[in-house]
């Protein structure tokens, strides 16, 4: 699975689903060109649902959840060990600060063995390193 998926961050999902978002068009165009499936985490899903519900209403949040049934993304399952690693990362990047959703994506990259991501958060994912030394490759910046 590792090399054949792309990590998807909260901002990318919001941009795809909210046509009022600054990154809507570029994210939509990139999504149409991606060959590999997207993968994300429960903390990201939680953040996406919260923000969509707040910005656009309940129907947008449930539409996002429904998209999982249509294979819009895969889900990475976190364990108790991963929670400990989230804590370490959030302490390490406290100056940014790193939130739980971002920490979960760094862990996902560490488990996949790559940092290919789609994110509107260029500053943070430009600073984060998976396995403490490997930079992320933000496909949204390249687009």
ABEGO torsion letter per residue (X at the ends): XAAABBBBBAAAAAAAABAABAAAAAAAAAAAABABBBBBBAAAAAAAAAAAAAAAEAAAAAAAAAAAAAGABBBBBBBAAAAAAAAAAAAAAAAOBBBAAAAAAAAAAAAAGBABBBBABAAAAAABBBGGABBBBBAAAAX
